[in-house]
């Protein structure tokens, strides 16, 4: 077998076939059941001309069907395309066209949107509808029924040989700009995101069979609940990473804080993955305020990635779970896992983002010399990775050249994050340069200010942006969602922040909104925040 994602999953099926594999919204699959249904779906697609290199879209909330399609597509050496379920017709038209979809699996709720763009998609040759009970209008769509596809035809694993060079594409919107398809080789993305490089030891797997050995070495079947949508890379790789080592995955269609604790109790979940405060804060507060007696003693690990996880929220988790294993991780769709840190109670303060031990060949480069910064030098540089990195952005040579840069014979992935190297060699993440604020020549990263503002007892959530200032070029502006019944003045928030961040980083302006808008994965929507502020100012 190869370092190929379908090969790795099939190898796990051969060793853990009778284990329960996936649970979502009342549906359950063992490894073997998942394999058989995925094989049937793959044969169905092959009969309709879908094969190596063809793109197949998945447009749905988290579900067992999402994961079945995932493996079916990889079995054919085809490429699945993740679709943001929040997109409206114009955004879908762009993504479907850019991604060159030849087949599309869609949840029935989204049928009217699909019908609205169907006539413009000349390459699309086959549709499959996943019934969800919504009763949405299917007019204009000639789609196969998902359950017919998944329960008929051959369940045999009789596919051809695969390659570590097969492609995986992850469409990412990031914090700014139109969605971009990040193109990886299977082996590279497995090393960067799928556990091929063990993030706790930084040891690289030498052969695919080692993943089974790792799974057996655990001595138990870990039950893992990643909360974010599968349309985002963090949950995709939480699912796939567990698949290779025989773990059990629990998913939920949509995030609801009380529902998470219901699942932890019912399914005896051991580990939960969140995306920062957007999920962490409502989760811990739901547990703190609930009158129900819950048995959540099975939970011993919590991982956060992809968004700011502020010290105040971390400490709240430790108050409820004193022995919790808490991990804060950094990474991106373009670099994979860059680093992680084991967080300890009473030691949650951050300089900017988390300070992590690097994973893989991650470096921080001096922007002038293109040399890795020396530990403890105090300079800010660009976070980069070498080695197991993507090939390109799909059909975007300009952006590819800007992000995947070759210098002195070394090819780097540099998505735009900034960081510092501490004296002990660890990396402190500061934030994305594209949303940094330049105030009087000082570079200010929103994540650090957001964490300070959100630690105020009257603030529930916050997004920080730069707005025009005649004297300083830009000033720091906090868009805040307050706790019910609270009305702090700007001066109150400023005084609170003075003990946490430097004076030039303190918000000079504050706008209160009913609810902070975030992506489904919990990432800040900086475009929305800036537009909200400028409209309020009449700019």
SERO-938989 format. One line per 3 residues: number of its first residue (from 1); their letters; for each residue x, y, z of C-alpha. Coordinates in nm, 3 decimals, always signed. Each point is the difference from the previous one (the first is absolute). Example, Ala and Ser with C-alpha at 12.3 -4.5 7.8 and 13.67 -1.06 7.14 Angstrom:
// SERO-938989
1	as	+1.230,-0.450,+0.780; +0.137,+0.344,-0.066;
END
This chain:
// SERO-938989
1	xxx	+0.000,+0.000,+0.000; +0.096,+0.364,-0.046; -0.027,+0.323,+0.197;
4	xxx	-0.336,+0.044,-0.170; -0.305,+0.109,+0.200; -0.231,-0.270,-0.138;
7	xxx	+0.266,-0.267,+0.053; +0.048,+0.114,+0.360; -0.373,-0.016,+0.072;
10	xxx	-0.041,-0.344,-0.161; +0.293,-0.128,+0.204; -0.178,+0.120,+0.316;
13	xxx	-0.319,-0.178,-0.112; +0.196,-0.325,-0.034; +0.119,+0.027,+0.361;
16	xxx	-0.291,+0.174,+0.176; -0.297,-0.102,-0.216; -0.242,-0.082,+0.282;
19	xxx	+0.079,+0.310,+0.204; -0.255,+0.280,+0.007; +0.143,+0.273,-0.220;
22	xxx	-0.239,+0.292,-0.048; -0.307,+0.141,+0.176; -0.198,+0.304,-0.112;
25	xxx	-0.356,+0.108,+0.076; -0.117,-0.348,+0.094; +0.169,-0.187,-0.289;
28	xxx	+0.283,-0.241,+0.078; +0.257,-0.183,-0.213; +0.268,-0.256,+0.074;
31	xxx	+0.322,+0.012,-0.200; -0.123,-0.286,-0.218; -0.343,+0.157,-0.058;
34	xxx	+0.164,+0.326,-0.103; +0.229,-0.188,-0.238; -0.281,-0.192,-0.169;
37	xxx	-0.223,+0.304,-0.052; +0.294,+0.204,-0.130; +0.088,-0.276,-0.244;
40	xxx	-0.356,+0.002,-0.137; +0.010,+0.377,-0.042; +0.337,-0.021,-0.173;
43	xxx	-0.128,-0.259,-0.247; -0.306,+0.216,-0.068; +0.223,+0.296,-0.083;
46	xxx	+0.232,-0.208,-0.215; -0.296,-0.124,-0.205; -0.080,+0.365,-0.073;
49	xxx	+0.346,+0.079,-0.124; +0.158,+0.142,+0.315; +0.361,-0.107,+0.036;
52	xxx	+0.354,+0.104,+0.092; +0.043,+0.376,+0.031; -0.371,+0.084,-0.037;
55	xxx	-0.151,+0.241,+0.251; -0.304,-0.097,+0.209; -0.168,+0.258,+0.225;
58	xxx	-0.150,-0.063,+0.346; -0.257,+0.259,+0.103; -0.148,-0.094,+0.337;
61	xxx	+0.011,+0.039,+0.375; +0.201,-0.249,+0.204; -0.142,-0.347,-0.056;
64	xxx	+0.096,-0.364,-0.048; -0.076,+0.054,-0.369; +0.269,+0.269,-0.021;
67	xxx	+0.263,-0.247,+0.121; -0.128,-0.285,-0.219; +0.036,+0.220,-0.306;
70	xxx	+0.346,+0.109,+0.115; +0.136,-0.355,-0.008; -0.192,-0.096,-0.315;
73	xxx	+0.160,+0.281,-0.196; +0.351,-0.079,+0.120; -0.046,-0.368,-0.084;
76	xxx	-0.041,+0.106,-0.365; +0.307,+0.226,+0.016; -0.240,+0.286,-0.061;
79	xxx	+0.002,+0.323,+0.204; -0.277,+0.119,+0.229; -0.074,+0.369,+0.032;
82	xxx	-0.126,+0.145,+0.328; -0.280,+0.256,-0.039; -0.088,+0.267,+0.253;
85	xxx	-0.370,-0.048,+0.078; -0.037,+0.371,+0.079; +0.071,+0.105,-0.358;
88	xxx	-0.282,+0.152,-0.203; -0.044,-0.040,-0.376; +0.264,+0.246,-0.122;
91	xxx	+0.264,-0.150,+0.231; -0.101,-0.353,-0.096; +0.016,+0.084,-0.368;
94	xxx	+0.357,+0.124,+0.048; +0.109,-0.302,+0.204; -0.169,-0.264,-0.216;
97	xxx	+0.152,+0.150,-0.314; +0.344,+0.050,+0.153; +0.005,-0.355,+0.135;
100	xxx	-0.101,-0.164,-0.333; -0.258,-0.224,+0.165; -0.107,-0.307,-0.196;
103	xxx	-0.226,-0.143,+0.271; -0.172,+0.148,+0.302; -0.148,-0.151,+0.316;
106	xxx	-0.232,+0.249,+0.168; -0.231,+0.003,+0.299; -0.360,+0.051,-0.108;
109	xxx	-0.029,+0.326,+0.196; +0.241,+0.155,-0.250; -0.181,-0.120,-0.315;
112	xxx	-0.142,+0.344,-0.092; +0.349,+0.153,+0.006; +0.139,-0.283,-0.212;
115	xxx	-0.287,+0.040,-0.248; +0.072,+0.371,-0.018; +0.353,-0.055,-0.135;
118	xxx	-0.038,-0.337,-0.175; -0.033,+0.137,-0.353; +0.331,+0.186,+0.019;
121	xxx	+0.205,-0.308,+0.091; +0.096,-0.166,-0.326; +0.227,-0.269,+0.149;
124	xxx	-0.250,-0.123,+0.259; -0.132,-0.336,-0.120; -0.153,-0.167,+0.307;
127	xxx	-0.194,+0.101,+0.313; -0.079,-0.200,+0.314; -0.252,+0.131,+0.255;
130	xxx	+0.035,-0.079,+0.371; -0.347,-0.005,+0.153; -0.031,+0.202,+0.320;
133	xxx	-0.376,+0.030,+0.047; +0.004,+0.369,-0.088; -0.243,-0.042,-0.290;
136	xxx	+0.196,+0.257,-0.202; -0.107,+0.045,-0.362; +0.197,-0.226,-0.237;
139	xxx	-0.132,+0.158,-0.321; +0.252,+0.016,-0.281; +0.226,-0.267,+0.146;
142	xxx	+0.024,-0.356,-0.126; +0.180,-0.151,+0.299; +0.054,-0.354,+0.118;
145	xxx	-0.116,-0.085,+0.353; +0.290,-0.044,+0.240; -0.135,-0.305,+0.181;
148	xxx	-0.059,-0.176,-0.332; +0.362,+0.071,-0.093; +0.140,-0.113,+0.337;
151	xxx	-0.200,-0.323,+0.023; +0.013,-0.137,-0.354; +0.278,-0.118,-0.226;
154	xxx	+0.323,-0.171,+0.092; +0.143,+0.026,+0.352; +0.330,-0.157,-0.112;
157	xxx	+0.333,+0.174,+0.040; +0.115,-0.064,-0.355; +0.163,+0.330,-0.088;
160	xxx	+0.335,+0.049,-0.168; +0.332,+0.091,+0.157; +0.034,+0.350,+0.138;
163	xxx	+0.288,+0.241,+0.050; +0.138,+0.231,+0.270; -0.009,+0.261,-0.280;
166	xxx	-0.383,-0.008,-0.015; -0.151,+0.340,+0.071; -0.193,+0.146,+0.292;
169	xxx	-0.152,+0.349,-0.032; -0.115,+0.217,+0.290; -0.197,+0.313,-0.085;
172	xxx	+0.067,+0.268,+0.256; -0.141,+0.349,+0.031; +0.233,+0.100,+0.282;
175	xxx	-0.066,+0.342,+0.150; +0.000,+0.197,-0.325; -0.052,-0.054,-0.373;
178	xxx	-0.184,-0.251,-0.216; +0.029,-0.373,+0.076; +0.316,-0.166,-0.130;
181	xxx	+0.064,-0.368,-0.066; +0.320,-0.114,+0.172; +0.137,-0.299,-0.194;
184	xxx	+0.198,-0.263,+0.192; +0.154,-0.338,-0.079; -0.152,-0.273,+0.222;
187	xxx	+0.333,-0.083,+0.162; +0.084,+0.362,+0.075; -0.336,+0.085,+0.155;
190	xxx	+0.001,-0.323,+0.199; +0.335,+0.101,+0.149; -0.106,+0.359,+0.062;
193	xxx	-0.353,-0.057,+0.130; -0.086,-0.369,+0.023; +0.240,-0.119,+0.268;
196	xxx	+0.277,-0.119,-0.232; +0.228,+0.219,+0.208; -0.099,-0.070,+0.359;
199	xxx	-0.072,+0.348,+0.143; +0.101,-0.106,+0.353; +0.342,-0.140,-0.096;
202	xxx	+0.065,+0.153,-0.344; +0.089,-0.350,-0.122; -0.086,-0.074,-0.363;
205	xxx	-0.166,-0.329,-0.096; +0.231,-0.208,-0.216; -0.269,-0.234,-0.133;
208	xxx	-0.383,+0.017,-0.014; -0.042,-0.310,+0.216; +0.135,+0.193,+0.299;
211	xxx	-0.336,+0.175,+0.042; -0.162,-0.328,+0.103; +0.281,-0.056,+0.249;
214	xxx	-0.061,+0.347,+0.144; -0.370,-0.073,+0.035; +0.058,-0.326,+0.182;
217	xxx	+0.265,+0.157,+0.222; -0.264,+0.231,+0.151; -0.148,-0.296,+0.183;
220	xxx	-0.351,+0.140,-0.047; -0.229,+0.137,-0.268; -0.001,+0.377,+0.036;
223	xxx	-0.341,+0.164,-0.050; +0.051,+0.339,-0.162; -0.252,+0.280,-0.055;
226	xxx	+0.116,+0.271,-0.244; -0.269,+0.268,+0.005; +0.074,+0.219,-0.304;
229	xxx	-0.152,-0.068,-0.345; +0.156,-0.262,-0.227; +0.016,+0.263,-0.271;
232	xxx	+0.304,+0.136,+0.189; +0.339,-0.167,+0.012; +0.026,-0.032,+0.378;
235	xxx	-0.294,-0.240,+0.029; +0.081,-0.181,-0.325; +0.337,-0.092,+0.144;
238	xxx	-0.135,-0.072,+0.346; -0.220,-0.263,-0.167; +0.261,-0.138,-0.238;
241	xxx	+0.278,-0.003,+0.258; -0.211,-0.213,+0.235; -0.101,-0.225,-0.291;
244	xxx	+0.357,-0.117,-0.054; +0.051,-0.115,+0.361; -0.337,-0.162,+0.074;
247	xxx	-0.155,+0.284,+0.199; -0.371,+0.075,+0.038; -0.132,+0.334,-0.123;
250	xxx	-0.314,+0.177,+0.119; -0.136,+0.284,-0.216; -0.290,+0.239,+0.029;
253	xxx	-0.190,+0.159,-0.288; +0.000,+0.348,+0.152; +0.173,+0.141,+0.306;
256	xxx	-0.212,+0.032,+0.314; +0.182,+0.031,+0.330; -0.248,-0.206,+0.207;
259	xxx	-0.011,-0.265,-0.272; +0.380,-0.039,+0.021; -0.023,-0.087,+0.369;
262	xxx	-0.287,-0.238,-0.073; +0.227,-0.183,-0.244; +0.296,-0.001,+0.237;
265	xxx	-0.218,-0.164,+0.262; -0.183,-0.245,-0.227; +0.294,-0.112,-0.218;
268	xxx	+0.265,+0.021,+0.275; +0.208,+0.243,-0.206; +0.366,+0.018,+0.104;
271	xxx	+0.119,+0.295,-0.207; -0.168,+0.308,-0.147; +0.141,+0.231,-0.267;
274	xxx	-0.117,+0.362,-0.020; +0.096,+0.311,-0.192; +0.085,+0.246,+0.274;
277	xxx	-0.234,+0.221,+0.197; -0.284,-0.011,-0.253; -0.069,-0.356,+0.116;
280	xxx	+0.194,-0.014,+0.325; -0.177,+0.287,+0.175; -0.361,-0.114,-0.060;
283	xxx	+0.103,-0.358,+0.079; +0.144,+0.065,+0.343; -0.272,+0.250,+0.089;
286	xxx	-0.271,-0.247,-0.098; +0.155,-0.253,+0.236; +0.040,+0.254,+0.279;
289	xxx	-0.359,+0.124,-0.017; -0.176,-0.330,-0.067; -0.229,-0.126,+0.274;
292	xxx	+0.024,-0.355,-0.134; +0.236,-0.243,+0.172; +0.234,-0.119,-0.273;
295	xxx	+0.253,-0.281,+0.005; +0.279,+0.138,-0.219; +0.276,-0.188,+0.181;
298	xxx	+0.104,-0.179,-0.322; +0.143,+0.327,-0.138; +0.372,+0.035,+0.061;
301	xxx	+0.128,+0.200,-0.300; -0.087,+0.326,-0.177; +0.169,+0.131,-0.314;
304	xxx	-0.045,+0.344,-0.155; +0.120,+0.107,-0.342; -0.059,+0.259,-0.273;
307	xxx	-0.129,+0.283,+0.223; +0.091,+0.196,+0.312; -0.047,-0.196,+0.324;
310	xxx	+0.030,+0.265,+0.269; +0.153,-0.054,+0.346; -0.323,+0.077,+0.189;
313	xxx	-0.189,-0.274,-0.183; +0.284,-0.248,+0.048; +0.001,+0.065,+0.375;
316	xxx	-0.376,-0.055,+0.012; +0.049,-0.348,-0.148; +0.269,-0.080,+0.255;
319	xxx	-0.232,+0.106,+0.284; -0.253,-0.259,-0.120; +0.255,-0.264,-0.112;
322	xxx	+0.312,+0.038,+0.221; +0.183,-0.292,-0.165; -0.091,+0.090,-0.358;
325	xxx	+0.262,-0.054,-0.271; -0.031,+0.325,-0.196; +0.177,+0.055,-0.331;
328	xxx	+0.012,+0.326,-0.197; +0.118,-0.049,-0.359; +0.085,+0.223,-0.293;
331	xxx	-0.005,-0.075,-0.371; -0.163,+0.081,-0.329; -0.137,-0.159,-0.315;
334	xxx	+0.327,+0.089,-0.174; +0.245,-0.135,+0.261; -0.176,-0.265,+0.204;
337	xxx	+0.076,-0.025,+0.371; +0.273,+0.251,+0.086; +0.013,-0.054,+0.374;
340	xxx	-0.179,-0.078,+0.323; +0.031,+0.063,+0.372; -0.122,-0.187,+0.306;
343	xxx	-0.179,+0.270,+0.199; +0.014,-0.007,+0.380; -0.235,+0.158,+0.252;
346	xxx	+0.129,+0.333,+0.125; +0.235,+0.030,-0.300; -0.244,+0.105,-0.271;
349	xxx	+0.121,+0.357,-0.061; +0.109,+0.067,-0.360; +0.226,+0.257,-0.166;
352	xxx	-0.211,-0.005,-0.313; -0.123,-0.336,-0.114; +0.118,-0.321,+0.166;
355	xxx	+0.369,-0.080,+0.045; +0.047,-0.348,-0.144; +0.257,-0.270,-0.063;
358	xxx	+0.036,-0.026,-0.377; -0.120,-0.300,-0.198; +0.174,-0.107,-0.320;
361	xxx	+0.239,+0.234,-0.179; -0.154,+0.324,+0.123; +0.213,+0.315,+0.013;
364	xxx	-0.037,+0.374,+0.050; +0.175,+0.193,-0.277; +0.154,+0.346,+0.006;
367	xxx	-0.187,+0.192,-0.273; +0.318,+0.179,-0.110; +0.258,-0.279,-0.003;
370	xxx	-0.224,-0.305,-0.046; +0.201,-0.173,+0.272; -0.162,-0.176,+0.297;
373	xxx	-0.007,+0.228,+0.302; +0.223,-0.090,+0.292; -0.167,-0.099,+0.329;
376	xxx	-0.051,+0.294,+0.233; +0.096,+0.266,-0.257; -0.321,+0.194,+0.068;
379	xxx	-0.080,+0.056,-0.367; -0.332,-0.067,-0.168; +0.012,-0.220,-0.310;
382	xxx	-0.221,-0.196,-0.234; -0.111,-0.350,+0.092; +0.098,-0.251,-0.268;
385	xxx	+0.028,-0.372,-0.059; +0.225,-0.204,-0.224; -0.019,-0.364,-0.103;
388	xxx	-0.355,-0.140,+0.006; -0.182,+0.298,-0.151; -0.266,+0.052,-0.271;
391	xxx	+0.059,+0.007,-0.373; -0.204,+0.310,-0.082; -0.327,+0.184,+0.020;
394	xxx	-0.232,-0.152,-0.257; -0.014,+0.212,-0.318; +0.164,+0.298,+0.172;
397	xxx	+0.364,+0.039,-0.109; +0.024,+0.355,+0.137; -0.102,-0.095,+0.353;
400	xxx	+0.209,-0.317,-0.025; +0.310,+0.207,-0.075; -0.073,+0.230,+0.294;
403	xxx	-0.052,-0.275,+0.258; +0.226,-0.287,-0.113; +0.333,+0.173,-0.039;
406	xxx	+0.337,-0.147,-0.101; +0.305,+0.180,+0.137; +0.360,-0.122,-0.027;
409	xxx	-0.125,-0.337,-0.120; -0.241,-0.051,+0.291; -0.378,+0.000,-0.057;
412	xxx	-0.209,+0.151,+0.280; -0.371,+0.011,+0.076; -0.069,+0.347,+0.144;
415	xxx	-0.373,+0.075,+0.040; +0.061,+0.334,+0.174; +0.019,-0.074,+0.372;
418	xxx	+0.254,+0.180,+0.217; +0.183,-0.130,+0.303; +0.304,+0.018,+0.227;
421	xxx	+0.256,-0.259,+0.111; +0.037,-0.021,+0.375; +0.332,-0.071,+0.173;
424	xxx	-0.093,-0.367,+0.044; -0.078,-0.039,-0.372; -0.377,+0.005,+0.033;
427	xxx	-0.212,+0.216,-0.231; -0.242,+0.271,+0.112; -0.270,+0.057,-0.260;
430	xxx	-0.097,+0.366,-0.043; -0.258,-0.014,-0.278; -0.074,+0.043,-0.368;
433	xxx	+0.175,+0.294,-0.162; -0.295,+0.068,-0.229; -0.213,+0.109,+0.296;
436	xxx	+0.271,+0.163,+0.212; -0.046,+0.364,+0.095; +0.266,+0.264,-0.070;
439	xxx	-0.038,+0.279,+0.254; +0.275,+0.260,-0.016; +0.241,-0.255,-0.142;
442	xxx	-0.072,-0.259,+0.270; -0.130,-0.335,-0.123; -0.290,-0.122,+0.214;
445	xxx	-0.144,-0.349,-0.035; -0.375,-0.022,+0.070; +0.014,-0.336,+0.179;
448	xxx	+0.198,+0.140,+0.292; -0.236,+0.295,+0.047; -0.307,-0.224,-0.034;
451	xxx	+0.123,-0.225,+0.280; +0.050,+0.302,+0.228; -0.343,+0.148,-0.073;
454	xxx	-0.178,-0.334,+0.039; +0.148,-0.043,+0.346; -0.214,+0.296,+0.117;
457	xxx	-0.289,-0.144,+0.204; -0.263,+0.197,-0.196; +0.119,-0.115,-0.345;
460	xxx	-0.122,-0.325,-0.152; +0.174,+0.017,-0.339; +0.214,+0.241,-0.199;
463	xxx	+0.160,+0.060,-0.339; +0.268,+0.266,-0.040; +0.070,+0.193,-0.321;
466	xxx	+0.192,+0.305,-0.109; -0.195,+0.309,-0.109; +0.129,+0.323,-0.162;
469	xxx	+0.160,+0.256,+0.229; +0.125,+0.340,-0.123; +0.299,+0.008,+0.234;
472	xxx	+0.107,-0.363,+0.032; -0.115,-0.143,-0.333; -0.207,-0.265,+0.178;
475	xxx	-0.144,-0.035,+0.346; -0.104,-0.312,+0.188; -0.376,-0.053,+0.007;
478	xxx	-0.178,-0.271,+0.200; -0.333,-0.136,-0.124; -0.153,-0.163,+0.307;
481	xxx	-0.292,-0.217,+0.098; -0.086,+0.069,+0.364; -0.140,-0.232,+0.260;
484	xxx	-0.369,+0.043,+0.064; -0.077,+0.304,+0.214; +0.357,+0.138,-0.007;
487	xxx	+0.094,+0.343,-0.137; +0.369,+0.078,+0.053; +0.141,+0.329,-0.127;
490	xxx	+0.302,+0.008,-0.231; +0.209,+0.134,+0.287; -0.089,-0.305,+0.212;
493	xxx	+0.121,-0.235,-0.271; +0.315,+0.207,-0.058; +0.091,-0.002,+0.370;
496	xxx	-0.052,-0.375,+0.014; +0.230,-0.053,-0.300; +0.286,+0.215,+0.132;
499	xxx	+0.127,-0.280,+0.225; -0.005,-0.250,-0.285; +0.136,+0.172,-0.313;
502	xxx	+0.220,+0.298,-0.088; -0.163,+0.342,-0.009; +0.020,+0.042,-0.377;
505	xxx	-0.204,-0.321,-0.047; -0.294,+0.109,+0.216; -0.326,+0.062,-0.191;
508	xxx	-0.066,+0.368,-0.070; -0.350,-0.068,-0.127; -0.272,-0.250,+0.089;
511	xxx	-0.317,-0.102,-0.183; -0.262,-0.219,+0.166; -0.191,-0.255,-0.213;
514	xxx	-0.272,-0.250,+0.085; +0.211,-0.292,-0.121; +0.352,-0.046,-0.132;
517	xxx	+0.005,-0.160,-0.345; +0.246,-0.286,-0.042; +0.059,-0.273,-0.255;
520	xxx	-0.152,-0.341,+0.080; +0.344,-0.110,+0.123; +0.014,+0.287,+0.249;
523	xxx	+0.247,+0.222,-0.185; -0.055,+0.377,+0.019; -0.169,+0.164,-0.298;
526	xxx	+0.220,+0.307,-0.027; -0.167,+0.126,-0.315; -0.337,+0.003,+0.176;
529	xxx	+0.146,+0.174,+0.306; +0.169,+0.275,-0.200; -0.309,+0.058,-0.213;
532	xxx	-0.212,+0.021,+0.315; +0.227,+0.264,+0.150; +0.031,+0.208,-0.316;
535	xxx	-0.375,+0.000,-0.053; -0.056,+0.104,+0.361; +0.249,+0.286,-0.047;
538	xx	-0.160,+0.103,-0.327; +0.332,-0.056,-0.180;
END
